[in-house]
């Protein structure tokens, strides 16, 4: 499976430019509204002793607005616009013949970003020859805004699907947000809800 996935990445994902259409989401019990879009490039695919690694560079435009009592945008609470590089590294486990690994942010120009020292574990990697899927579970917790100057501890879990549509690659990111108790690390499904992010080759 490892070699087939590497071949799929080499031929259909690495070096491709993808774009994510604008996504709107709400935070802080409806007090904040975010708008997100990006451009993505996957690069630097390398074989390792037991697996492979690659980078993802995102050029994001993300702003979070305060909302008034009528749900109308007023001032900008957060601006997470910038360029970030993420590293993915996976290896084949001899005990299970399964690929597992991790991803983390290597560098970013985003001001006051919340991805510093955040790591996501990668598991449930499935490739059927046409679609590549995996899951990501975030370790511990990160910050998420609930007001202009307030945050809460959260964790993102996600499902990713990479496939071709009419010869063009599509990258689907389906997030699930959890509120995290920072003392016990217990997770509860958050009231804040993020929509799917769908990026398409341009």
Contact map, one row per residue, 1 for C-alpha under 8 A:
1111100000000000000000000000000000000000000000000000000000000000000000000000000000000000000000000000000000000000000000000000001000000000000000000000000000000000000000000000000000000000000000000000000000
1111110000000000000000000000000000000000000000000010000000000000000000000000000000000000000100000010000000000000000000000000000000000000000000000000000000000000000000000000000000000000000000000000000000
1111111000000000000000000000000000000000000000000000000000000000000000000000000000000000000000000000000000000000000000000000000000000000000000000000000000000000000000000000000000000000000000000000000000
1111111100000000000000000000000000000000000000000000000000000000000000000000000000000000000000000000000000000000000000000000000010000000000000000000000000000000000000000000000000000000000000000000000000
1111111110000000000000000000000000000000000000000000000000000000000000000000000000000000000000000000000000000000000000000000001000010000000000000000000000000000000000000000000000000000000000000000000000
0111111111000000000000000000000000000000000000000001000000000000000000000000000000000000000000000000000000000000000000000000000000000000000000000000000000000000000000000000000000000000000000000000000000
0011111111100000000000000000000000000000000000000000000000000000000000000000000000000000000000000000000000000000000000000000000000000000000000000000000000000000000000000000000000000000000000000000000000
0001111111111000000000000000000000000000000000000000000000000000000000000000000000000000000000000000000000000000000000000000000000000000000000000000000000000000000000000000000000000000000000000000000000
0000111111111100000000000000000000000000000000000000000000000000000000000000000000000000000000000000000000000000000000000000000000000000000000000000000000000000000000000000000000000000000000000000000000
0000011111111100000000000000000000000000000010000000000000000000000000000000000000000000000000000000000000000000000000000000000000000000000000000000000000000000000000000000000000000000000000000000000000
0000001111111100000000000000000000000000000000000000000000000000000000000000000000000000000000000000000000000000000000000000000000000000000000000000000000000000000000000000000000000000000000000000000000
0000000111111101000000000000000000000000000000000000000000000000000000000000000000000000000000000000000000000000000000000000000000000000000000000000000000000000000000001000000000000000000000000000000000
0000000111111111000000000000000000000000010000000000000000000000000000000000000000000000000000000000000000000000000000000000000000000000000000000000000000000000000000001000000000000000000000000000000000
0000000011111111000000000000000000000000111110000000000000000000000000000000000000000000000000000000000000000000000000000000000000000000000000000000000000000000000000000000000000000000000000000000000000
0000000000001111100000000000000000000000111000000000000000000000000000000000000000000000000000000000000000000000000000000000000000000000000000000000000000000000000000000000000000000000000000000000000000
0000000000011111110000000000000000000000110000000000000000000000000000000000000000000000000000000000000000000000000000000000000000000000000000000000000000000000000000000000000000000000000000000000000010
0000000000000011111000000000000000000011110000000000000000000000000000000000000000000000000000000000000000000000000000000000000000000000000000000000000000000000000000000000000000000000000000000000000011
0000000000000001111100000000000000000011100000000000000000000000000000000000000000000000000000000000000000000000000000000000000000000000000000000000000000000000000000000100000000000000000000000000001111
0000000000000000111110000000000000001111000000000000000000000000000000000000000000000000000000000000000000000000000000000000000000000000000000000000000000000000000000000000000000000000000000000000001111
0000000000000000011111000000000000001111000000000000000000000000000000000000000000000000000000000000000000000000000000000000000000000000000000000000000000000000000000000000000000000000000000000000111100
0000000000000000001111100000000000001100000000000000000000000000000000000000000000000000000000000000000000000000000000000000000000000000000000000000000000000000000000000000000000000000000000000000111000
0000000000000000000111110000000000111100000000000000000000000000000000000000000000000000000000000000000000000000000000000000000000000000000000000000000000000000000000000000000000000000000000000000000000
0000000000000000000011111000000000111000000000000000000000000000000000000000000000000000000000000000000000000000000000000000000000000000000000000000000000000000000000000000000000000000000000000010100000
0000000000000000000001111100000011110000000000000000000000000000000000000000000000000000000000000000000000000000000000000000000000000000000000000000000000000000000000000000000000000000000000000010000000
0000000000000000000000111110000011100000000000000000000000000000000000000000000000000000000000000000000000000000000000000000000000000000000000000000000000000000000000000000000000000000000000001110000000
0000000000000000000000011111111111000000000000000000000000000000000000000000000000000000000000000000000000000000000000000000000000000000000000000000000000000000000000000000000000000000000000011100000000
0000000000000000000000001111111111000000000000000000000000000000000000000000000000000000000000000000000000000000000000000000000000000000000000001100000000000000000000000000000000000000000000011000000000
0000000000000000000000000111111100000000000000000000000000000000000000000000000000000000000000000000000000000000000000000000000000000000000000001110000000000000000000000000000000000000000000010000000000
0000000000000000000000000111111100000000000000000000000000000000000000000000000000000000000000000000000000000000000000000000000000000000000000000100000000000000000000000000000000000000000000110000000000
0000000000000000000000000111111110000000000000000000000000000000001000100000000000000000000000000000000000000000000000000000000000000000000000000000000000000000000000000000000000000000000000000000000000
0000000000000000000000000111111110000000000000000000000000000000011100100000000000000000000000000000000000000000000000000000000000000000000000000110000000000000000000000000000000000000000000000000000000
0000000000000000000000000111111111000000000000000000000000000001111000000000100000000000000000000000000000000000000000000000000000000000000000000110000000000000000000000000000000000000000000000000000000
0000000000000000000000011110011111100000000000000000000000000001111000001000000000000000000000000000000000000000000000000000000000000000000000000000000000000000000000000000000000000000000000000000000000
0000000000000000000000011110000111110000000000000000000000000111100000000000000000000000000000000000000000000000000000000000000000000000000000000000000000000000000000000000000000000000000000000000000000
0000000000000000000001111000000011111000000000000000000000001111000000000000000000000000000000000000000000000000000000000000000000000000000000000000000000000000000000000000000000000000000000000000000000
0000000000000000000001110000000001111100000000000000000000011110000000000000000000000000000000000000000000000000000000000000000000000000000000000000000000000000000000000000000000000000000000000000000000
0000000000000000001111100000000000111110000000000000000000011100000000000000000000000000000000000000000000000000000000000000000000000000000000000000000000000000000000000000000000000000000000000000000000
0000000000000000001111000000000000011111000000000000000001111000000000000000000000000000000000000000000000000000000000000000000000000000000000000000000000000000000000000000000000000000000000000000000000
0000000000000000111100000000000000001111100000000000000001110000000000000000000000000000000000000000000000000000000000000000000000000000000000000000000000000000000000000000000000000000000000000000000000
0000000000000000111100000000000000000111110000000000000111100000000000000000000000000000000000000000000000000000000000000000000000000000000000000000000000000000000000000000000000000000000000000000001000
0000000000000111110000000000000000000011111000000000000111000000000000000000000000000000000000000000000000000000000000000000000000000000000000000000000000000000000000000000000000000000000000000000000000
0000000000001111100000000000000000000001111100000000011110000000000000000000000000000000000000000000000000000000000000000000000000000000000000000000000000000000000000000000000000000000000000000000000000
0000000000000110000000000000000000000000111110000000011110000000000000000000000000000000000000000000000000000000000000000000000000000000000000000000000000000000000000000000000000000000000000000000000000
0000000000000100000000000000000000000000011111000000111000000000000000000000000000000000000000000000000000000000000000000000000000000000000000000000000000000000000000000000000000000000000000000000000000
0000000001000100000000000000000000000000001111100001111000000000000000000000000000000000000000000000000000000000000000000000000000000000000000000000000000000000000000000000000000000000000000000000000000
0000000000000000000000000000000000000000000111110001110000000000000000000000000000000000000000000000000000000000000000000000000000000000000000000000000000000000000000000000000000000000000000000000000000
0000000000000000000000000000000000000000000011111111100000000000000000000000000000000000000000000000000000000000000000000000000000000000000000000000000000000000000000000000000000000000000000000000000000
0000000000000000000000000000000000000000000001111111100000000000000000000000000000000000001000000000000000000000000000000000000000000000000000000000000000000000000000000000000000000000000000000000000000
0000000000000000000000000000000000000000000000111111000000000000000000000000000000000000000000000000000000000000000000000000000000000000000000000000000000000000000000000000000000000000000000000000000000
0000000000000000000000000000000000000000000000111111000000000000000000000000000000000000001110000000000000000000000000000000000000000000000000000000000000000000000000000000000000000000000000000000000000
0100000000000000000000000000000000000000000000111111100000000000000000000000000000000000111100000010000000000000000000000000000000000000000000000000000000000000000000000000000000000000000000000000000000
0000010000000000000000000000000000000000000011111111110000000000000000000000000000000000111000000000000000000000000000000000000000000000000000000000000000000000000000000000000000000000000000000000000000
0000000000000000000000000000000000000000000111110011111000000000000000000000000000000011110000000000000000000000000000000000000000000000000000000000000000000000000000000000000000000000000000000000000000
0000000000000000000000000000000000000000011111000001111100000000000000000000000000000011100000000000000000000000000000000000000000000000000000000000000000000000000000000000000000000000000000000000000000
0000000000000000000000000000000000000000011110000000111110000000000000000000000000001111000000000000000000000000000000000000000000000000000000000000000000000000000000000000000000000000000000000000000000
0000000000000000000000000000000000000001111000000000011111000000000000000000000000001111000000000000000000000000000000000000000000000000000000000000000000000000000000000000000000000000000000000000000000
0000000000000000000000000000000000000001111000000000001111100000000000000000000000111100000000000000000000000000000000000000000000000000000000000000000000000000000000000000000000000000000000000000000000
0000000000000000000000000000000000000111100000000000000111110000000000000000000000111000000000000000000000000000000000000000000000000000000000000000000000000000000000000000000000000000000000000000000000
0000000000000000000000000000000000000111000000000000000011111000000000000000000011110000000000000000000000000000000000000000000000000000000000000000000000000000000000000000000000000000000000000000000000
0000000000000000000000000000000000011110000000000000000001111100000000000000000111100000000000000000000000000000000000000000000000000000000000000000000000000000000000000000000000000000000000000000000000
0000000000000000000000000000000000111100000000000000000000111110000000000000000111000000000000000000000000000000000000000000000000000000000000000000000000000000000000000000000000000000000000000000000000
0000000000000000000000000000000001111000000000000000000000011111000000000000001110000000000000000000000000000000000000000000000000000000000000000000000000000000000000000000000000000000000000000000000000
0000000000000000000000000000000001110000000000000000000000001111100000000001111110000000000000000000000000000000000000000000000000000000000000000000000000000000000000000000000000000000000000000000000000
0000000000000000000000000000000111100000000000000000000000000111110000000001111000000000000000000000000000000000000000000000000000000000000000000000000000000000000000000000000000000000000000000000000000
0000000000000000000000000000000111000000000000000000000000000011111000001111110000000000000000000000000000000000000000000000000000000000000000000000000000000000000000000000000000000000000000000000000000
0000000000000000000000000000001110000000000000000000000000000001111100001111100000000000000000000000000000000000000000000000000000000000000000000011000000000000000000000000000000000000000000000000000000
0000000000000000000000000000011110000000000000000000000000000000111111111110000000000000000000000000000000000000000000000000000000000000000000000000000000000000000000000000000000000000000000000000000000
0000000000000000000000000000001000000000000000000000000000000000011111111100000000000000000000000000000000000000000000000000000000000000000000000000000000000000000000000000000000000000000000000000000000
0000000000000000000000000000000000000000000000000000000000000000001111110000000000000000000000000000000000000000000000000000000000000000000000000000000000000000000000000000000000000000000000000000000000
0000000000000000000000000000000000000000000000000000000000000000001111110000000000000000000000000000000000000000000000000000000000000000000000000000000000000000000000000000000000000000000000000000000000
0000000000000000000000000000011000000000000000000000000000000000001111111000000000000000000000000000000000000000000000000000000000000000000000000000000000000000000000000000000000000000000000000000000000
0000000000000000000000000000000000000000000000000000000000000000001111111100000000000000000000000000000000000000000000000000000000000000000000000000000000000000000000000000000000000000000000000000000000
0000000000000000000000000000000010000000000000000000000000000000111100111110000000000000000000000000000000000000000000000000000000000000000000000000000000000000000000000000000000000000000000000000000000
0000000000000000000000000000000000000000000000000000000000000000111100011111000000000000000000000000000000000000000000000000000000000000000000000000000000000000000000000000000000000000000000000000000000
0000000000000000000000000000000000000000000000000000000000000000111000001111100000000000000000000000000000000000000000000000000000000000000000000000000000000000000000000000000000000000000000000000000000
0000000000000000000000000000000000000000000000000000000000000011110000000111111000000000000000000000000000000000000000000000000000000000000000000000000000000000000000000000000000000000000000000000000000
0000000000000000000000000000000100000000000000000000000000000011110000000011111000000000000000000000000000000000000000000000000000000000000000000011100000000000000000000000000000000000000000000000000000
0000000000000000000000000000000000000000000000000000000000000011100000000001111100000000000000000000000000000000000000000000000000000000000000000001000000000000000000000000000000000000000000000000000000
0000000000000000000000000000000000000000000000000000000000000111000000000001111110000000000000000000000000000010000000000000000000000000000000000000000000000000000000000000000000000000000000000000000000
0000000000000000000000000000000000000000000000000000000000011110000000000000011111000000000000000000000000000111100000000000000000000000000000000000000000000000000000000000000000000000000000000000000000
0000000000000000000000000000000000000000000000000000000000111110000000000000001111100000000000000000000000000110000000000000000000000000000000000000000000000000000000000000000000000000000000000000000000
0000000000000000000000000000000000000000000000000000000000111000000000000000000111110000000000000000000000011110000000000000000000000000000000000000000000000000000000000000000000000000000000000000000000
0000000000000000000000000000000000000000000000000000000011110000000000000000000011111000000000000000000000011100000000000000000000000000000000000000000000000000000000000000000000000000000000000000000000
0000000000000000000000000000000000000000000000000000000011100000000000000000000001111100000000000000000011111100000000000000000000000000000000000000000000000000000000000000000000000000000000000000000000
0000000000000000000000000000000000000000000000000000001111000000000000000000000000111110000000000000000011110000000000000000000000000000000000000000000000000000000000000000000000000000000000000000000000
0000000000000000000000000000000000000000000000000000001110000000000000000000000000011111000000000000001111100000000000000000000000000000000000000000000000000000000000000000000000000000000000000000000000
0000000000000000000000000000000000000000000000000000111100000000000000000000000000001111100000000000001111000000000000000000000000000000000000000000000000000000000000000000000000000000000000000000000000
0000000000000000000000000000000000000000000000000000111100000000000000000000000000000111110000000000111100000000000000000000000000000000000000000000000000000000000000000000000000000000000000000000000000
0000000000000000000000000000000000000000000000000011110000000000000000000000000000000011111000000000111000000000000000000000000000000000000000000000000000000000000000000000000000000000000000000000000000
0000000000000000000000000000000000000000000000000011100000000000000000000000000000000001111100000011110000000000000000000100000000000000000000000000000000000000000000000000000000000000000000000000000000
0000000000000000000000000000000000000000000000010111000000000000000000000000000000000000111110000011100000000000000000000000000000000000000000000000000000000000000000000000000000000000000000000000000000
0100000000000000000000000000000000000000000000000110000000000000000000000000000000000000011111001111000000000000000000000000000000000000000000000000000000000000000000000000000000000000000000000000000000
0000000000000000000000000000000000000000000000000100000000000000000000000000000000000000001111111111000000000000000000000000000000000000000000000000000000000000000000000000000000000000000000000000000000
0000000000000000000000000000000000000000000000000000000000000000000000000000000000000000000111111100000000000000000000000000000000000000000000000000000000000000000000000000000000000000000000000000000000
0000000000000000000000000000000000000000000000000000000000000000000000000000000000000000000011111000000000000000000000000000000000000000000000000000000000000000000000000000000000000000000000000000000000
0000000000000000000000000000000000000000000000000000000000000000000000000000000000000000000011111100000000000000000000000000000000000000000000000000000000000000000000000000000000000000000000000000000000
0000000000000000000000000000000000000000000000000000000000000000000000000000000000000000000111111110000000000000000000000000000000000000000000000000000000000000000000000000000000000000000000000000000000
0000000000000000000000000000000000000000000000000000000000000000000000000000000000000000000111011111000000000000000000000001100000000000000000000000000000000000000000000000000000000000000000000000000000
0100000000000000000000000000000000000000000000000010000000000000000000000000000000000000011110001111100000000000000000000011100000000000000000000000000000000000000000000000000000000000000000000000000000
0000000000000000000000000000000000000000000000000000000000000000000000000000000000000000011110000111110000000000000000001111100000000000000000000000000000000000000000000000000000000000000000000000000000
0000000000000000000000000000000000000000000000000000000000000000000000000000000000000001111000000011111000000000000000001110000000000000000000000000000000000000000000000000000000000000000000000000000000
0000000000000000000000000000000000000000000000000000000000000000000000000000000000000001110000000001111100000000000000111100000000000000000000000000000000000000000000000000000000000000000000000000000000
0000000000000000000000000000000000000000000000000000000000000000000000000000000000000111100000000000111110000000000000111100000000000000000000000000000000000000000000000000000000000000000000000000000000
0000000000000000000000000000000000000000000000000000000000000000000000000000000000000111000000000000011111000000000011110000000000000000000000000000000000000000000000000000000000000000000000000000000000
0000000000000000000000000000000000000000000000000000000000000000000000000000000000011110000000000000001111110000001111100000000000000000000000000000000000000000000000000000000000000000000000000000000000
0000000000000000000000000000000000000000000000000000000000000000000000000000000000011110000000000000000111110000000000000000000000000000000000000000000000000000000000000000000000000000000000000000000000
0000000000000000000000000000000000000000000000000000000000000000000000000000000000011100000000000000000011111000000000000000000000000000000000000000000000000000000000000000000000000000000000000000000000
0000000000000000000000000000000000000000000000000000000000000000000000000000000001111000000000000000000011111100000000000000000000000000000000000000000000000000000000000000000000000000000000000000000000
0000000000000000000000000000000000000000000000000000000000000000000000000000000001110000000000000000000000111110000000000000000000000000000000000000000000000000000000000000000000000000000000000000000000
0000000000000000000000000000000000000000000000000000000000000000000000000000000111110000000000000000000000011111100000000000000000000000000000000000000000000000000000000000000000000000000000000000000000
0000000000000000000000000000000000000000000000000000000000000000000000000000001111000000000000000000000000001111100000000000000000000000000000000000000000000000000000000000000000000000000000000000000000
0000000000000000000000000000000000000000000000000000000000000000000000000000000100000000000000000000000000000111110000000000000000000000000000000000000000000000000000000000000000000000000000000000000000
0000000000000000000000000000000000000000000000000000000000000000000000000000000100000000000000000000000000000111111100000000000000000000000000000000000000000000000000000000000000000000000000000000000000
0000000000000000000000000000000000000000000000000000000000000000000000000000000000000000000000000000000000000001111100000000000000000000000001110000000000000000000000000000000000000000000000000000000000
0000000000000000000000000000000000000000000000000000000000000000000000000000000000000000000000000000000010000000111111000000000000000000000001000000000000000000000000000000000000000000000000000000000000
0000000000000000000000000000000000000000000000000000000000000000000000000000000000000000000000000000000010000000111111000000000000000000000000000000000000000000000000000000000000000000000000000000000000
0000000000000000000000000000000000000000000000000000000000000000000000000000000000000000000000000000000110000000001111100000000000000000000000000000000000000000000000000000000000000000000000000000000000
0000000000000000000000000000000000000000000000000000000000000000000000000000000000000000000000000000000110000000001111110000000000000000011011000000000000000000000000000000000000000000000000000000000000
0000000000000000000000000000000000000000000000000000000000000000000000000000000000000000000000000000011110000000000011111000000000000000011000000000000000000000000000000000000000000000000000000000000000
0000000000000000000000000000000000000000000000000000000000000000000000000000000000000000000000000000011100000000000001111100000000000001111000000000000000000000000000000000000000000000000000000000000000
0000000000000000000000000000000000000000000000000000000000000000000000000000000000000000000000000001111000000000000000111110000000000001111000000000000000000000000000000000000000000000000000000000000000
0000000000000000000000000000000000000000000000000000000000000000000000000000000000000000010000000001111000000000000000011111100000000111100000000000000000000000000000000000000000000000000000000000000000
0000000000000000000000000000000000000000000000000000000000000000000000000000000000000000000000000011100000000000000000001111100000000111000000000000000000000000000000000000000000000000000000000000000000
0000000000000000000000000000000000000000000000000000000000000000000000000000000000000000000000000111000000000000000000000111110000001110000000000000000000000000000000000000000000000000000000000000000000
0000000000000000000000000000000000000000000000000000000000000000000000000000000000000000000000000111000000000000000000000111111000011110000000000000000000000000000000000000000000000000000000000000000000
0000000000000000000000000000000000000000000000000000000000000000000000000000000000000000000000000000000000000000000000000001111100111100000000000000000000000000000000000000000000000000000000000000000000
1000100000000000000000000000000000000000000000000000000000000000000000000000000000000000000000000000000000000000000000000000111111111000000000000000000000000000000000000000000000000000000000000000000000
0000000000000000000000000000000000000000000000000000000000000000000000000000000000000000000000000000000000000000000000000000011111110000000000000000000000000000000000000000000000000000000000000000000000
0001000000000000000000000000000000000000000000000000000000000000000000000000000000000000000000000000000000000000000000000000001111110000000000000000000000000000000000000000000000000000000000000000000000
0000000000000000000000000000000000000000000000000000000000000000000000000000000000000000000000000000000000000000000000000000001111110000000000000000000000000000001100000000000000000000000000000000000000
0000000000000000000000000000000000000000000000000000000000000000000000000000000000000000000000000000000000000000000000000000011111111000000000000000000000000000111100000000000000000000000000000000000000
0000100000000000000000000000000000000000000000000000000000000000000000000000000000000000000000000000000000000000000000000000111111111100000000000000000000000000111000000000000000000000000000000000000000
0000000000000000000000000000000000000000000000000000000000000000000000000000000000000000000000000000000000000000000000000001111000111110000000000000000000000011110000000000000000000000000000000000000000
0000000000000000000000000000000000000000000000000000000000000000000000000000000000000000000000000000000000000000000000000111110000011111000000000000000000000011100000000000000000000000000000000000000000
0000000000000000000000000000000000000000000000000000000000000000000000000000000000000000000000000000000000000000000000000111100000001111100000000000000000001111000000000000000000000000000000000000000000
0000000000000000000000000000000000000000000000000000000000000000000000000000000000000000000000000000000000000000000000011110000000000111110000000000000000001111000000000000000000000000000000000000000000
0000000000000000000000000000000000000000000000000000000000000000000000000000000000000000000000000000000000000000000000011100000000000011111000000000000000011100000000000000000000000000000000000000000000
0000000000000000000000000000000000000000000000000000000000000000000000000000000000000000000000000000000000000000000001111000000000000001111110000000000000111000000000000000000000000000000000000000000000
0000000000000000000000000000000000000000000000000000000000000000000000000000000000000000000000000000000000000000000001111000000000000000111110000000000000100000000000000000000000000000000000000000000000
0000000000000000000000000000000000000000000000000000000000000000000000000000000000000000000000000000000000000000000000000000000000000000011111000000000000100000000000000000000000000000100000000000000000
0000000000000000000000000000000000000000000000000000000000000000000000000000000000000000000000000000000000000000000001000000000000000000011111100000000011100000000000000000000000010100100000000000000000
0000000000000000000000000000000000000000000000000000000000000000000000000000000000000000000000000000000000000000011001000000000000000000000111110000000011100000000000000000000000000000000000000000000000
0000000000000000000000000000000000000000000000000000000000000000000000000000000000000000000000000000000000000000010000000000000000000000000011111000001111000000000000000000000000000000000000000000000000
0000000000000000000000000000000000000000000000000000000000000000000000000000000000000000000000000000000000000000010000000000000000000000000001111100001111000000000000000000000000000000000000000000000000
0000000000000000000000000011000000000000000000000000000000000000000000000000000000000000000000000000000000000000000000000000000000000000000000111111111100000000000000000000000000000000000000000000000000
0000000000000000000000000011101100000000000000000000000000000000000000000000000000000000000000000000000000000000000000000000000000000000000000011111111100000000000000000000000000000000000000000000000000
0000000000000000000000000001001100000000000000000000000000000000010000000000100000000000000000000000000000000000000000000000000000000000000000001111111000000000000000000000000000000000000000000000000000
0000000000000000000000000000000000000000000000000000000000000000010000000000110000000000000000000000000000000000000000000000000000000000000000001111110000000000000000000000000000000000000000000000000000
0000000000000000000000000000000000000000000000000000000000000000000000000000100000000000000000000000000000000000000000000000000000000000000000001111111000000000000000000000000000000000000000000000000000
0000000000000000000000000000000000000000000000000000000000000000000000000000000000000000000000000000000000000000000000000000000000000000000000001111111100000000000000000000000000000000000000000000000000
0000000000000000000000000000000000000000000000000000000000000000000000000000000000000000000000000000000000000000000000000000000000000000000000111110111110000000000000000000000000000000000000000000000000
0000000000000000000000000000000000000000000000000000000000000000000000000000000000000000000000000000000000000000000000000000000000000000000000111100011111000000000000000000000000100000000000000000000000
0000000000000000000000000000000000000000000000000000000000000000000000000000000000000000000000000000000000000000000000000000000000000000000011110000001111100000000000000000000000111100000000000000000000
0000000000000000000000000000000000000000000000000000000000000000000000000000000000000000000000000000000000000000000000000000000000000000000011110000000111110000000000000000000011110000000000000000000000
0000000000000000000000000000000000000000000000000000000000000000000000000000000000000000000000000000000000000000000000000000000000000000011111000000000011111000000000000000000011110000000000000000000000
0000000000000000000000000000000000000000000000000000000000000000000000000000000000000000000000000000000000000000000000000000000000000000110000000000000001111100000000000000001111000000000000000000000000
0000000000000000000000000000000000000000000000000000000000000000000000000000000000000000000000000000000000000000000000000000000000000011110000000000000000111110000000000000001111000000000000000000000000
0000000000000000000000000000000000000000000000000000000000000000000000000000000000000000000000000000000000000000000000000000000000000011100000000000000000011111000000000000111100000000000000000000000000
0000000000000000000000000000000000000000000000000000000000000000000000000000000000000000000000000000000000000000000000000000000000001111000000000000000000001111100000000001111000000000000000000000000000
0000000000000000000000000000000000000000000000000000000000000000000000000000000000000000000000000000000000000000000000000000000000001111000000000000000000000111110000000011110000000000000000000000000000
0000000000000000000000000000000000000000000000000000000000000000000000000000000000000000000000000000000000000000000000000000000000111100000000000000000000000011111000000111100000000000000000000000000000
0000000000000000000000000000000000000000000000000000000000000000000000000000000000000000000000000000000000000000000000000000000000111000000000000000000000000001111100001111000000000000000000000000000000
0000000000000000000000000000000000000000000000000000000000000000000000000000000000000000000000000000000000000000000000000000000001110000000000000000000000000000111110001110000000000000000000000000000000
0000000000000000000000000000000000000000000000000000000000000000000000000000000000000000000000000000000000000000000000000000000001100000000000000000000000000000011111111100000000000000000000000000000000
0000000000000000000000000000000000000000000000000000000000000000000000000000000000000000000000000000000000000000000000000000000000000000000000000000000000000000001111111100000000000000000000000000000000
0000000000000000000000000000000000000000000000000000000000000000000000000000000000000000000000000000000000000000000000000000000000000000000000000000000000000000000111110000000000000000000000000000000000
0000000000000000000000000000000000000000000000000000000000000000000000000000000000000000000000000000000000000000000000000000000000000000000000000000000000000000000111111000000000000000000000000000000000
0000000000000000000000000000000000000000000000000000000000000000000000000000000000000000000000000000000000000000000000000000000000000000000000000000000000000000000111111100000000000000000000000000000110
0000000000011000000000000000000000000000000000000000000000000000000000000000000000000000000000000000000000000000000000000000000000000000000000000000000000000000011110111110000000000000000000000000000110
0000000000000000010000000000000000000000000000000000000000000000000000000000000000000000000000000000000000000000000000000000000000000000000000000000000000000000111110011111000000000000000000000000011110
0000000000000000000000000000000000000000000000000000000000000000000000000000000000000000000000000000000000000000000000000000000000000000000000000000000000000001111000001111100000000000000000000000011100
0000000000000000000000000000000000000000000000000000000000000000000000000000000000000000000000000000000000000000000000000000000000000000000000000000000000000011110000000111110000000000000000000001111000
0000000000000000000000000000000000000000000000000000000000000000000000000000000000000000000000000000000000000000000000000000000000000000000000000000000000000111100000000011111000000000000000000001110000
0000000000000000000000000000000000000000000000000000000000000000000000000000000000000000000000000000000000000000000000000000000000000000000000000000000000000111000000000001111100000000000000000011100000
0000000000000000000000000000000000000000000000000000000000000000000000000000000000000000000000000000000000000000000000000000000000000000000000000000000000011110000000000000111110000000000000000111000000
0000000000000000000000000000000000000000000000000000000000000000000000000000000000000000000000000000000000000000000000000000000000000000000000000000000000011100000000000000011111000000000010001100000000
0000000000000000000000000000000000000000000000000000000000000000000000000000000000000000000000000000000000000000000000000000000000000000000000000000000001111000000000000000001111100000000011011100000000
0000000000000000000000000000000000000000000000000000000000000000000000000000000000000000000000000000000000000000000000000000000000000000000000000000000001111000000000000000000111110000001111000000000000
0000000000000000000000000000000000000000000000000000000000000000000000000000000000000000000000000000000000000000000000000000000000000000000000000000000111100000000000000000000011111000001111000000000000
0000000000000000000000000000000000000000000000000000000000000000000000000000000000000000000000000000000000000000000000000000000000000000000010000000000011100000000000000000000001111100111100000000000000
0000000000000000000000000000000000000000000000000000000000000000000000000000000000000000000000000000000000000000000000000000000000000000000000000000000010000000000000000000000000111111111000000000000000
0000000000000000000000000000000000000000000000000000000000000000000000000000000000000000000000000000000000000000000000000000000000000000000010000000000010000000000000000000000000011111110000000000000000
0000000000000000000000000000000000000000000000000000000000000000000000000000000000000000000000000000000000000000000000000000000000000000000000000000000000000000000000000000000000001111100000000000000000
0000000000000000000000000000000000000000000000000000000000000000000000000000000000000000000000000000000000000000000000000000000000000000000000000000000000000000000000000000000000001111110000000000000000
0000000000000000000000000000000000000000000000000000000000000000000000000000000000000000000000000000000000000000000000000000000000000000000110000000000000000000000000000000000000011111111000000000000000
0000000000000000000000000000000000000000000000000000000000000000000000000000000000000000000000000000000000000000000000000000000000000000000000000000000000000000000000000000000000011101111100000000000000
0000000000000000000000000000000000000000000000000000000000000000000000000000000000000000000000000000000000000000000000000000000000000000000000000000000000000000000000000000000001111000111110000000000000
0000000000000000000000000000000000000000000000000000000000000000000000000000000000000000000000000000000000000000000000000000000000000000000000000000000000000000000000000000000001110000011111000000000000
0000000000000000000000000000000000000000000000000000000000000000000000000000000000000000000000000000000000000000000000000000000000000000000000000000000000000000000000000000000111100000001111100000000000
0000000000000000000000000000000000000000000000000000000000000000000000000000000000000000000000000000000000000000000000000000000000000000000000000000000000000000000000000000000011100000000111111000000000
0000000000000000000000000000100000000000000000000000000000000000000000000000000000000000000000000000000000000000000000000000000000000000000000000000000000000000000000000000000000000000000011111000000000
0000000000000000000000000111100000000000000000000000000000000000000000000000000000000000000000000000000000000000000000000000000000000000000000000000000000000000000000000000000010000000000001111100000000
0000000000000000000000001110000000000000000000000000000000000000000000000000000000000000000000000000000000000000000000000000000000000000000000000000000000000000000000000000000110000000000001111110000000
0000000000000000000000001100000000000000000000000000000000000000000000000000000000000000000000000000000000000000000000000000000000000000000000000000000000000000000000000000001110000000000000011111000000
0000000000000000000000111000000000000000000000000000000000000000000000000000000000000000000000000000000000000000000000000000000000000000000000000000000000000000000000000000011000000000000000001111100000
0000000000000000000000000000000000000000000000000000000000000000000000000000000000000000000000000000000000000000000000000000000000000000000000000000000000000000000000000001111000000000000000000111110000
0000000000000000000110100000000000000000000000000000000000000000000000000000000000000000000000000000000000000000000000000000000000000000000000000000000000000000000000000001110000000000000000000011111000
0000000000000000000110000000000000000000000000000000000000000000000000000000000000000000000000000000000000000000000000000000000000000000000000000000000000000000000000000111100000000000000000000001111100
0000000000000000011110000000000000000001000000000000000000000000000000000000000000000000000000000000000000000000000000000000000000000000000000000000000000000000000000000111000000000000000000000000111110
0000000000000000011100000000000000000000000000000000000000000000000000000000000000000000000000000000000000000000000000000000000000000000000000000000000000000000000000011110000000000000000000000000011111
0000000000000001111000000000000000000000000000000000000000000000000000000000000000000000000000000000000000000000000000000000000000000000000000000000000000000000000000011100000000000000000000000000001111
0000000000000000111000000000000000000000000000000000000000000000000000000000000000000000000000000000000000000000000000000000000000000000000000000000000000000000000000000000000000000000000000000000000111
